[in-house]
Amino acid sequence: MNRYLFILTLVFCLPACEQMTEQQNGQTSSQKLSFKSINVNYPETFRDTSVVDDYFGKKISDPYRWLEDDNSSQTKKWVQAENQATDAYLSQIPFRQQLTKRLEQLWNYERFSTPFEEGDRYYYFKNDGLQNQSVLYAQNTLDGPAEEILNPNLFSEDGTSSMGQLAFSRSGRYLAYEISEGGSDWRSIRVRDLQEGKTLADQVDWVKFSGIAWHKDGFFYSRYPEPQEGDELSGKSEFQQVYYHKLGDPQSKDKLIFADRSNPYRGFVASTTEDERFLVLTIWESTSGNALYFRDLDKSENEFIPVIENFHSDFQLIDSEGDNLLILTNYKAPNKRLVSINANKPEENFWENILPESEDVLRSVRILGGKIVATYIHNASSTVRISDMSGKLIRELELPGIGTVGNISGKKEKKSAFYSFSSFTTPSTIYSLDLETFQSKVFKTPAIDFKSEDYVTKQIWYKSYDGTKVPMFVTHKKGLELDGKRPTLLYGYGGFDISILPGFNITGLNLGPIFMENGGVLAIANIRGGGEFGKKWHEAGTREKKQNVFNDFQAAAEHLIEKRYTSSDKLAIYGRSNGGLLVGACMTQRPDLYAVALPAVGVLDMLRYQEFTIGRAWAADYGLSESEKGFDYLLQYSPLHNIGQTKYPATMITTADHDDRVVPAHSFKFAASLQENQQGDNPVVIRIETSAGHGAGKPTSKRIAEAADILAFTFYNLEENVRYLKN
């Protein structure tokens, strides 16, 4: 979920720049700046005072409702004017191009995914460095020559089309893959015959939030009805259905497998077990909790058998062992457990615990080499435990340090596997794992232009306003002087049971390394609403308890100031999607606490979020303004509705014109209202990316451009010269 942009004419006196040379760590500084305010004249934005909603007797005006229509000529003109104004502002910042150059250096290294086996070949994704999209390769052996299989950079001339999910047929001959255009959540599925080296004529359209589950000579998938013209990016997503596509058939002949005509907002994900015996149907209404049905495809009966029919807990298929389905769930286990459910006796009283709940959150499970490889979250970082198939612990995997284990790949019958590991200072390194000796070896290590050994990560704990202890990772140069003047980027999310774990590119734009190179601090607060400590931690930041999330984040800011990492005039806050809501709420509740606010693709209108695309699915976390109780607590923190005439931090809102997850109307209305009410000289700008969506699949070139603009805006408004950029 995310946000962005603003301005028409600018009057600016270029600050006097004094050239100076300084050697530090082999890097050169560029300019010593005298920071001056860049004057901004915002575009005229029409206020329609006739738009007033009645919520349980309370009148709420919505003067910028017209900006919700992304197809209107008025909205398009407004977007153009705001983008021009933003670019005019950013063009006045002397070190903007230097930041772009440094980001290109940071991004320009070979990146590999974890290898995985399909058929008799190894596959992996590789990016040469600045390629917009990573390319799929195959090798017959791990040390053999590589063959390019699929290059998403060829999907479009500008790199804005990307590949989504992919799935190989059981034999490894066919590859089904999703294509997204312009960053939209809409997908088309295409199929490539890897034996013949050609793309088939098969094309499946209007796919969204779907799996690809092979069975014999076709696959199961989920789609929505084709939207009306003009509603593709903002209309409600309703009545998803599951189909089976047989290779060679047109989509019109696809067989309907499952539909629910009574519940328009339910969604369905079809999965098959590795042996393709079982079809498992995950049914969801919101982002938390799902029902679970299955069908034995070896039998002639066509009915799905329910395992669980309510939406109170999460159930995730891992795989099958004979007649048993292995399911990861938090049902009666807030930190999750692995259970075995017999297909012939699926009732709860016959379930068997394989990995019981522990004090740490069970994040993922793979069955590899006849063993259970389980990844846990311990105090917001990864641990890996290996057990036999009965669940008896064999040993814990030794990891390089505080960090995150990414995708673990391998096969049930093979004795070797691969996994990735990353930290705040080290990009993803690929390791091979021997499942008999349990020894790990570096398989691929990145050669990056960043001295990881010069930095240190600490985990500190602080108290939130209600006394709850909350962890926060703090990363900076070794030996950094804590003088209360360090430019600091505080990042958070706090929602949807999503855990924010250590990673080199934690913000998605590589903002942290440049902050740290310039003597700054990267701080990641693991606030409530996330999944770092299980279901209870998540639920403590939902609905009427959502204020806990904002309190945790503001307490993190106060702790950084108290411990002299930074001060209010050197502190920037950043978050994307639900994290954009976090930033929007915090900056409107405590505008005095932050110097810079960076709400990205955020959910900012909490009274109407459910009116667009998939928004209603977020109700489990947010609640709905359609009930009086929900309206009361949503109104208390909704960023759009809590803007008043006061001095807000320097604010850069970012969004994208193809964001059909969190529609850009959230950011448009927030920007217009904030520009109208801002007191003082702090700028409020919105950056609206074209041919981009919520974030997934965004080309490297656009990521670098966005990151450079955010960093330039942030450093200038923190009055921090970018001193340590390489030439």
Residue pairs with C-beta under 8 A, 6 or more apart in sequence:
1 576
1 577
1 578
1 580
1 581
1 601
1 602
1 603
1 661
1 662
1 666
1 694
2 576
2 577
2 580
2 600
2 601
2 602
2 654
2 655
2 656
2 659
2 661
2 662
2 667
2 694
2 695
3 580
3 584
3 599
3 600
3 601
3 602
3 604
3 653
3 654
3 655
3 662
3 664
3 666
3 667
3 670
3 671
3 686
4 600
4 601
4 652
4 653
4 654
4 655
4 656
4 664
4 667
4 671
4 686
4 687
4 688
4 689
5 79
5 82
5 83
5 85
5 86
5 653
5 654
5 655
5 667
5 671
5 685
5 686
5 687
5 688
6 40
6 42
6 43
6 82
6 85
6 86
6 653
6 671
6 675
6 684
6 685
6 686
7 40
7 41
7 42
7 43
7 81
7 82
7 84
7 85
7 86
7 88
7 89
7 685
8 41
8 42
8 43
8 81
8 84
8 85
9 41
9 88
10 38
10 39
10 40
10 41
10 85
10 88
10 89
10 92
11 39
11 41
12 38
12 39
12 92
13 36
14 92
14 94
15 33
15 34
15 35
15 36
15 94
16 34
17 31
17 32
17 33
17 94
18 31
18 32
19 31
20 29
20 31
20 32
21 28
21 29
22 28
22 29
22 723
24 723
24 724
25 451
25 454
25 724
27 517
27 724
27 725
27 726
28 725
28 726
28 727
29 721
29 723
29 724
29 725
30 95
30 98
30 721
30 722
30 723
30 725
31 94
31 95
31 721
32 721
33 94
33 721
35 716
35 719
37 681
38 89
38 92
38 93
38 683
38 716
40 85
40 89
40 683
40 684
40 685
41 85
42 85
42 675
42 684
43 78
43 81
43 82
43 85
45 64
45 78
45 672
45 675
45 676
46 66
46 74
47 63
47 64
47 676
48 63
48 64
48 65
48 66
49 61
49 63
51 61
51 62
51 63
51 65
52 59
52 60
52 61
52 62
53 59
53 60
53 61
53 62
53 607
54 60
55 607
55 625
55 628
55 631
55 635
56 628
56 631
58 631
58 635
60 607
60 635
60 641
62 608
62 669
64 668
64 669
64 672
64 673
65 669
66 72
66 74
66 75
67 75
67 78
67 665
67 668
67 669
67 672
68 234
68 608
68 612
68 663
68 665
68 668
68 669
69 75
70 233
70 234
70 657
70 663
70 664
70 665
71 230
75 668
78 668
79 657
79 668
79 688
82 671
82 685
82 686
82 688
83 687
83 688
85 685
86 652
86 685
86 686
86 687
89 683
89 685
89 713
90 96
90 685
90 709
90 712
90 713
93 712
93 713
93 716
95 712
95 715
95 716
95 721
95 722
95 725
96 708
96 709
96 712
97 708
98 722
98 725
99 514
99 707
99 708
99 711
99 712
99 715
99 722
99 725
100 704
100 705
100 708
101 725
101 726
102 514
102 517
102 725
102 726
103 510
103 514
103 704
103 707
103 708
103 711
104 130
104 704
105 449
105 726
106 448
106 449
106 450
106 510
106 513
106 514
107 129
107 130
107 510
107 700
107 703
107 704
108 129
108 130
108 449
109 129
109 427
109 446
109 447
109 448
109 449
110 126
110 127
110 128
110 129
110 446
110 447
111 126
111 127
111 129
111 134
111 427
111 428
111 446
112 124
112 125
112 126
112 428
112 430
112 444
112 446
113 124
113 125
113 126
113 134
113 407
113 420
113 430
114 124
114 406
114 407
114 408
114 409
114 418
114 419
114 420
114 430
115 122
115 123
115 124
115 142
115 409
115 418
115 430
115 443
116 122
116 123
116 124
116 409
116 410
116 418
117 123
117 409
117 410
117 411
117 414
118 168
118 172
119 168
119 171
119 172
119 173
119 194
120 140
120 172
121 138
121 139
121 140
121 172
122 138
122 139
122 140
122 141
122 142
123 136
123 137
123 138
123 149
124 136
124 137
124 139
125 134
125 135
125 136
125 137
126 134
126 135
126 137
126 146
127 133
127 134
127 135
127 700
130 700
130 701
131 153
131 700
132 153
132 159
132 160
132 699
132 700
132 701
132 702
133 151
133 152
133 153
133 155
133 159
133 162
133 163
133 697
133 699
133 700
134 152
135 148
135 150
135 151
135 152
135 153
136 148
136 149
136 150
136 151
136 163
136 166
137 146
137 147
137 148
137 149
138 146
138 147
138 149
138 194
139 145
139 146
139 147
149 175
149 192
149 194
150 163
150 175
150 177
150 192
152 161
152 162
152 163
152 179
153 159
155 161
155 162
155 163
155 179
156 181
158 691
158 699
159 699
159 700
159 701
159 702
160 181
160 182
160 183
160 691
160 692
160 699
160 702
161 179
161 180
161 181
161 182
161 697
162 179
162 180
162 183
162 696
162 697
162 698
162 699
163 177
163 178
163 179
163 180
163 697
164 177
164 178
164 179
164 180
164 187
164 696
164 697
165 177
165 178
165 187
165 210
165 211
165 212
166 175
166 176
166 177
166 178
166 212
167 175
167 176
167 177
167 211
167 212
167 213
167 214
167 219
168 174
168 175
168 176
168 214
169 175
169 176
169 214
169 219
170 214
170 276
172 194
173 193
173 194
173 195
174 191
174 192
174 193
174 194
174 214
174 247
175 191
175 192
175 194
176 189
176 190
176 191
176 212
176 214
176 219
177 189
177 190
177 191
177 192
177 212
178 187
178 188
178 189
178 207
178 210
178 212
179 187
179 188
179 189
179 190
180 186
180 187
180 693
180 696
180 697
182 657
182 658
182 691
182 692
182 693
183 656
183 658
183 659
183 691
183 692
183 693
183 694
183 695
183 696
183 697
183 698
184 232
184 233
184 658
184 660
184 693
185 208
185 209
185 613
185 614
185 660
185 661
185 693
185 694
186 206
186 207
186 208
186 232
186 660
187 207
187 208
187 210
188 203
188 204
188 205
188 207
189 202
189 203
189 204
189 207
189 212
189 219
189 221
189 245
190 199
190 200
190 202
190 203
191 199
191 200
191 202
191 247
192 198
192 199
192 200
193 199
193 200
200 247
200 248
201 248
202 245
202 247
202 248
202 249
203 251
204 221
204 223
204 245
204 251
204 254
205 223
205 226
205 251
206 223
206 224
206 225
206 226
206 227
207 221
207 222
207 223
208 222
208 223
208 224
208 237
208 240
208 614
209 222
209 237
209 240
209 267
209 269
209 614
210 221
210 222
210 223
210 269
210 270
211 220
211 221
211 222
211 269
211 270
211 271
212 219
212 220
212 221
213 219
213 220
213 221
213 270
213 271
213 272
213 279
214 272
214 276
215 244
215 272
215 276
215 279
215 297
216 276
217 246
217 247
218 244
218 245
218 246
218 247
218 249
219 244
219 245
220 242
220 243
220 244
220 245
220 257
220 270
220 272
220 279
221 242
221 243
221 245
221 270
222 240
222 241
222 242
222 243
222 267
222 268
222 269
222 270
223 240
223 241
223 243
224 237
224 238
224 239
224 240
224 241
225 238
225 239
227 235
228 235
232 660
233 613
233 658
233 659
233 660
233 663
234 612
234 613
234 660
234 663
234 665
235 612
235 613
236 611
236 612
236 613
236 615
236 616
237 613
237 614
238 264
238 265
239 259
239 260
239 261
239 264
240 266
240 267
240 268
241 256
241 257
241 258
241 259
241 268
242 256
242 257
242 258
242 259
242 268
242 270
242 281
243 254
243 255
243 256
243 257
244 254
244 255
244 257
245 251
245 254
246 253
246 254
246 255
257 270
258 268
258 270
258 281
258 304
260 266
260 268
260 283
263 285
265 285
265 616
265 617
266 283
266 284
266 285
267 283
267 284
267 285
267 617
268 281
268 282
268 283
268 284
269 281
269 282
269 284
270 279
270 280
270 281
270 282
271 279
271 280
271 281
271 282
271 317
272 278
272 279
272 280
272 297
273 280
273 317
273 319
273 320
273 325
274 319
274 320
274 412
275 320
276 297
277 296
277 297
277 298
277 320
278 294
278 295
278 296
278 297
278 320
278 325
278 343
279 294
279 295
279 297
280 292
280 293
280 294
280 317
280 325
281 292
281 293
281 294
281 295
281 304
282 290
282 291
282 292
282 315
282 316
282 317
283 290
283 291
283 292
283 293
283 311
284 290
284 291
284 311
284 617
285 311
285 617
285 620
286 311
286 617
286 618
286 619
286 620
286 621
287 496
287 497
287 617
287 618
287 620
287 621
288 314
288 496
288 497
288 538
288 620
288 621
289 310
289 311
289 312
289 313
289 314
289 620
290 311
290 314
290 315
291 306
291 308
291 309
291 310
291 311
291 315
292 306
292 307
292 308
292 315
292 317
292 327
293 304
293 305
293 306
293 307
294 304
294 305
294 307
294 325
294 343
294 346
295 301
295 302
295 303
295 304
295 305
296 343
305 343
305 346
306 346
307 315
307 325
307 327
307 341
307 346
308 315
308 331
312 331
313 329
313 330
313 331
313 332
314 328
314 329
314 330
314 331
314 336
314 497
315 327
315 328
315 329
315 331
316 327
316 328
316 329
317 325
317 326
317 327
318 326
318 327
318 328
318 338
318 365
318 366
318 367
319 326
319 367
319 412
320 326
321 340
321 367
321 389
323 342
323 343
323 344
324 340
324 341
324 342
324 343
325 340
325 341
325 342
325 343
326 338
326 339
326 340
326 354
326 365
326 367
327 338
327 339
327 340
327 341
328 336
328 337
328 338
328 362
328 364
328 365
329 336
329 337
329 339
330 336
330 337
330 534
330 535
333 356
333 357
334 357
334 534
334 535
334 536
335 357
335 358
335 359
335 360
335 361
335 362
335 533
335 534
335 535
336 357
336 361
336 362
336 363
336 534
337 353
337 354
337 355
337 356
337 357
337 362
338 353
338 354
338 355
338 362
338 365
338 372
338 374
338 391
339 351
339 352
339 353
339 354
340 351
340 352
340 354
341 350
341 351
342 350
353 391
354 372
354 389
354 390
354 391
355 362
355 365
355 372
355 374
355 387
355 391
356 391
358 376
360 376
360 377
360 378
360 383
361 376
361 377
361 499
361 531
361 532
361 533
361 534
362 374
362 375
362 376
363 375
363 376
363 377
363 382
363 499
364 374
364 375
364 408
365 372
365 373
365 374
365 375
366 372
366 373
366 374
366 408
366 409
366 410
366 417
367 373
367 389
367 412
368 408
368 410
368 411
368 412
368 414
368 417
368 435
369 410
369 411
369 412
369 413
369 414
369 415
369 416
369 417
369 435
369 436
370 389
370 412
370 413
370 435
371 386
371 387
371 388
371 389
371 394
371 435
372 386
372 387
372 388
372 389
372 391
373 384
373 386
373 408
373 410
373 417
373 435
374 384
374 385
374 386
374 387
375 382
375 383
375 384
375 405
375 408
376 382
376 383
376 384
376 385
377 383
377 499
377 501
377 531
377 532
377 533
379 459
379 471
379 532
380 459
380 471
380 473
380 499
380 500
380 501
380 502
380 526
380 532
381 402
381 403
381 404
381 459
381 501
381 502
382 399
382 403
382 404
382 405
382 421
382 501
383 396
383 397
383 399
384 396
384 397
384 399
384 405
384 408
384 419
385 393
385 395
385 396
385 397
386 393
386 394
386 395
386 396
386 397
386 435
386 438
387 393
387 394
388 394
394 438
395 438
397 433
397 438
397 440
398 440
399 405
399 421
400 421
400 423
400 426
400 429
401 423
402 423
402 457
402 459
402 473
402 502
403 421
403 422
403 423
403 424
403 426
403 501
403 502
403 503
404 421
404 422
404 423
404 501
404 502
404 503
405 419
405 420
405 421
406 419
406 420
406 421
406 422
406 428
407 419
407 420
408 417
408 418
408 419
409 417
409 418
409 419
410 416
410 417
410 418
410 433
410 435
414 435
415 434
415 435
415 436
416 432
416 433
416 434
416 435
417 432
417 433
417 435
418 430
418 431
418 432
418 433
418 443
419 430
419 431
419 433
419 440
420 428
420 429
420 430
420 431
421 428
421 429
421 431
422 428
422 429
422 502
422 503
422 504
423 457
423 502
423 503
423 504
424 455
424 457
424 473
424 475
424 502
424 503
424 504
424 506
424 512
424 522
424 524
425 450
425 452
425 455
425 457
425 475
425 504
425 516
426 452
426 504
427 446
427 448
427 504
427 505
428 446
428 504
429 442
429 444
429 445
429 446
430 442
430 443
430 444
430 445
431 440
431 441
431 442
431 443
432 440
432 441
432 443
433 439
433 440
434 440
449 726
450 513
450 517
454 477
454 478
455 475
455 476
455 477
455 478
455 516
456 475
456 476
456 477
456 478
457 473
457 474
457 475
457 502
458 473
458 474
458 475
459 471
459 472
459 473
459 474
460 471
460 472
460 474
460 559
460 563
461 469
461 470
461 471
461 472
462 469
462 470
462 472
462 555
462 556
462 559
463 469
463 470
463 555
464 470
464 528
464 548
464 551
464 552
464 555
465 551
465 554
465 555
466 548
466 551
468 528
468 540
468 548
468 552
470 525
470 526
470 527
470 528
470 552
470 555
470 556
471 525
471 526
471 532
472 523
472 524
472 525
472 526
472 556
472 559
473 502
473 523
473 524
473 526
474 521
474 522
474 523
474 560
474 565
475 512
475 516
475 521
475 522
475 523
476 486
476 516
476 520
476 521
476 522
476 565
477 516
477 519
480 486
480 519
480 521
482 563
482 564
482 565
483 564
484 561
484 564
484 565
484 566
484 567
485 566
485 567
485 570
486 519
486 520
486 521
486 565
486 566
486 570
487 515
487 518
487 519
487 520
487 521
487 566
487 570
487 572
487 715
487 718
487 720
488 515
488 520
488 521
488 522
488 523
488 560
488 565
488 566
488 570
488 571
488 572
489 507
489 511
489 512
489 515
489 520
489 521
489 522
489 523
489 572
489 573
489 574
489 714
490 523
490 525
490 553
490 556
490 557
490 560
490 571
490 572
490 573
490 574
491 500
491 506
491 507
491 522
491 523
491 524
491 525
491 573
491 574
491 575
491 579
492 500
492 524
492 525
492 527
492 552
492 553
492 556
492 573
492 575
492 579
492 582
493 500
493 527
493 529
493 530
493 575
493 576
493 577
493 578
493 579
493 582
494 527
494 528
494 529
494 530
494 541
494 549
494 552
494 553
494 578
494 579
494 582
495 529
495 530
495 541
495 542
495 549
495 578
495 579
495 581
495 582
495 621
496 529
496 538
496 578
496 618
496 621
497 530
497 531
497 535
497 538
498 530
498 531
498 578
499 526
499 530
499 531
499 532
500 506
500 524
500 526
500 530
500 532
501 532
502 524
504 510
504 512
504 513
505 512
506 512
506 522
506 524
507 574
507 576
508 576
508 695
508 703
509 703
509 706
509 707
509 710
510 703
510 707
511 522
511 574
511 707
511 710
511 711
512 522
514 711
514 722
515 521
515 522
515 711
516 522
517 724
517 725
518 715
518 720
518 722
518 723
518 724
519 723
519 724
520 720
521 560
521 565
521 566
523 556
523 560
523 565
525 552
525 553
525 556
526 532
527 541
527 549
527 552
527 553
527 556
527 582
528 537
528 538
528 540
528 541
528 545
528 548
528 549
528 552
529 537
529 538
529 540
529 541
529 542
529 546
529 548
529 549
529 578
529 621
530 537
530 538
530 541
531 537
531 538
539 545
540 548
541 548
541 549
541 552
542 620
542 621
542 622
542 623
543 621
543 622
543 623
543 630
543 633
544 623
544 629
544 633
546 621
546 622
546 633
546 637
547 633
547 636
547 637
549 582
550 582
550 585
550 586
550 589
550 637
553 573
553 582
553 586
554 586
554 589
554 590
554 593
557 571
557 573
557 586
557 590
557 593
557 594
558 593
560 566
560 571
561 567
561 568
561 571
568 592
568 593
568 594
568 595
569 595
569 718
569 719
570 595
570 718
570 720
571 593
571 594
571 595
571 596
572 594
572 595
572 596
572 597
572 598
572 714
572 718
573 583
573 586
573 587
573 594
573 596
573 597
573 598
574 583
574 598
574 600
574 710
575 581
575 582
575 583
575 598
575 599
575 600
575 602
576 600
576 601
576 602
576 695
577 600
577 601
577 602
577 603
577 661
577 662
577 694
577 695
578 602
578 603
578 621
579 600
579 602
580 599
580 600
580 601
580 602
580 603
580 604
580 662
580 667
581 599
581 602
581 603
581 604
581 606
581 639
583 597
583 598
583 599
583 600
583 602
584 597
584 599
584 602
584 604
584 639
584 640
584 670
585 637
585 638
585 639
585 642
586 593
586 594
586 597
587 594
587 597
587 599
587 639
587 648
587 649
587 651
588 639
588 642
588 643
588 648
589 637
589 642
591 646
591 647
591 648
591 649
594 649
595 649
595 650
595 717
595 718
596 649
596 650
596 651
596 652
596 713
596 714
596 717
596 718
597 648
597 649
597 650
597 651
597 652
598 651
598 652
598 654
598 710
598 713
598 714
599 639
599 651
599 653
599 654
599 667
599 670
600 653
600 654
600 655
601 654
601 655
601 656
601 659
601 661
601 662
601 667
601 694
601 695
602 639
602 653
602 662
602 666
602 667
602 670
603 609
603 615
603 618
603 622
603 662
603 666
604 638
604 639
604 640
604 666
604 667
604 669
604 670
605 638
605 639
605 640
605 641
605 665
605 666
605 669
605 670
606 622
606 625
606 634
606 635
606 637
606 638
606 639
606 640
606 641
607 625
607 631
607 634
607 635
607 638
607 640
607 641
608 625
609 615
609 618
609 622
609 662
609 666
610 616
610 618
610 619
610 624
610 625
610 626
612 663
612 665
613 660
613 661
613 663
614 661
615 662
616 624
622 634
623 629
623 630
623 633
623 634
624 630
624 634
625 631
625 634
625 635
635 641
636 642
639 670
640 666
640 669
640 670
640 673
643 670
643 673
643 674
643 677
644 677
645 677
645 679
646 677
646 679
647 678
647 679
647 680
647 682
648 674
648 677
648 678
648 679
648 682
648 684
649 682
650 682
650 683
650 684
650 713
650 717
651 674
651 682
651 683
651 684
651 685
652 683
652 685
652 686
652 687
652 709
652 710
652 713
652 714
653 667
653 670
653 671
653 674
653 684
653 685
653 686
653 687
654 667
654 686
654 687
654 688
654 689
654 706
654 710
655 662
655 664
655 666
655 667
655 668
655 686
655 687
655 688
655 689
656 664
656 688
656 689
656 690
656 692
656 693
656 694
657 664
657 688
657 689
657 690
657 691
657 692
658 691
658 692
658 693
659 692
659 693
659 694
660 693
660 694
661 693
661 694
662 694
664 688
667 686
667 688
668 686
671 684
671 685
671 686
674 684
675 684
678 684
682 717
683 713
683 717
685 713
687 706
687 709
689 698
689 702
689 706
692 698
692 702
711 722
715 721
715 722
